[in-house]
Amino acid sequence: QELKPEDLDFSFLTKGRTAVSIPKTEDRGLFPAQLAELVEFLHRNAEEVVQNSSDCAQWSINGVLRGWHDKFSGKSDLKISEINLYQVAFWIIKPLTAPQAVSYVEAIAADALSQRPKWFCSHWWGEPVLDFLRCIERHRTLRALPVETGYWVCAYANNQHRLDAEIVNDPAQTSFRKAMALSDGTVSVLDSRAVAFTRIWCCYEMAITLESAAEDKLYDVVTTLVDGRVVAFSQGVTPEDEAQGLLPEWSYRGGGVAVKAERE
């Protein structure tokens, strides 16, 4: 029998809680740890996902999601290392949120007040979700942000069952633009081919952020290279750069400024 999204058990993600109400879409940030739980849900539904090591059991990025297919291409048995947001929206976000017709953030949040975003994510839905998680985790540590830092990500913040109310004709009145206004800055999360820079919405988000520099809005870029490394480019010296710059091997070279130059 063919597996359907509504056949999945989402209780691991919802913790059995009723969805909270966060009326303003721009207030629906997502913690990296909440996205990490989604990735763990993928692992829990995949075959052959556990690798034994001398220290502990570790998830394998090569897990295969048997029966999960791409609705556009028809490709079946999706891999954890490759699954993207289009596929996650079809298999997780929409079916999980359908019973109450809410956004993903509302469906999994413990309370409504803590999800307010600090950073806006500009990205392409086609990059691997696993890479996206690694990028925002890297960004969080680079900026020395608390674990419970909200990142506004459209697919999880917008109500996928009422997109006509989320996306209006005037770009300045969309949930995207309002979330950008709330945030400290924008981080562009790029795949290895930088497809986001070919998307008009992503270019709009970048332009708005750069035009808002006078309002102290920041703009960073984090990307995953083809060899798997995560590289971050920041506007200005970050708290991580400054801390590392205090070390003897960096202080005589220029401190945090030198660390930033080497990192980039």
HUJO-V246825 format. One record per pair of residues at least 4 apart in sequence whose ideal C-beta (glycine too) atoms are under 6 Angstrom apart, sorted by the first residue. I is the first residue (numbers start at 0). J is the second residue. Records with the same first field share a line. If there is no record, write none. Layout:
I=J ; J
This chain:
2=6 ; 66
4=90 ; 94
5=94
9=13 ; 95
10=15
11=40
12=40 ; 107
13=107
18=99 ; 101 ; 105 ; 106
19=105 ; 108 ; 111
21=26 ; 27 ; 105 ; 111
24=156 ; 165 ; 174
25=174 ; 177 ; 178 ; 181
26=115
27=102 ; 104 ; 114 ; 156
28=114 ; 115 ; 116 ; 149 ; 150 ; 151
29=33 ; 34 ; 104 ; 150 ; 152 ; 155
30=147
31=135 ; 136 ; 139
34=132
38=132
41=79
42=48 ; 58 ; 62
44=64
45=62 ; 63 ; 64 ; 79
46=63 ; 65
48=58 ; 59 ; 62
49=56
50=57 ; 59
52=57
60=79 ; 80
62=79
63=76 ; 78
64=77
65=76
67=77 ; 90
68=75
69=74 ; 86
70=89
77=82
81=127
82=86 ; 128
83=125 ; 127
84=88 ; 124 ; 154
85=124
87=91 ; 128
88=92 ; 93 ; 154
91=95
92=103 ; 159
93=159
95=106
96=101 ; 103 ; 106
100=160
101=105 ; 106
102=156 ; 158
103=155
104=108 ; 114 ; 155 ; 156
108=114
114=149
115=149
116=149 ; 151 ; 178 ; 182
117=148 ; 149 ; 183
118=150 ; 182 ; 186
119=151 ; 178 ; 179 ; 182 ; 185
120=150 ; 152 ; 186 ; 188
121=185 ; 187 ; 201 ; 204
122=188 ; 195
123=194 ; 195 ; 198
126=130 ; 131 ; 190
130=223
131=188
133=229
134=188 ; 221 ; 229
135=150
137=221 ; 229 ; 231
138=186 ; 221
139=144 ; 148
141=231 ; 237 ; 239
142=237
143=238 ; 239
144=148
151=156 ; 178
153=157
157=165
162=166
165=174
166=173
167=172 ; 173
170=176
171=176
183=217
184=216 ; 217 ; 218
185=204 ; 208 ; 218
186=219
187=220
188=221
189=193 ; 195 ; 222
190=194
191=223 ; 224 ; 225
195=201
208=216 ; 218
211=216
217=234
218=234
219=233
220=232
221=231
222=230
223=229
224=228
232=263
233=237
236=240 ; 241 ; 255 ; 256 ; 259
240=244 ; 255 ; 258 ; 259
241=255
243=258
244=249 ; 254 ; 255 ; 258
249=254 ; 257 ; 258
250=254
252=257
253=257
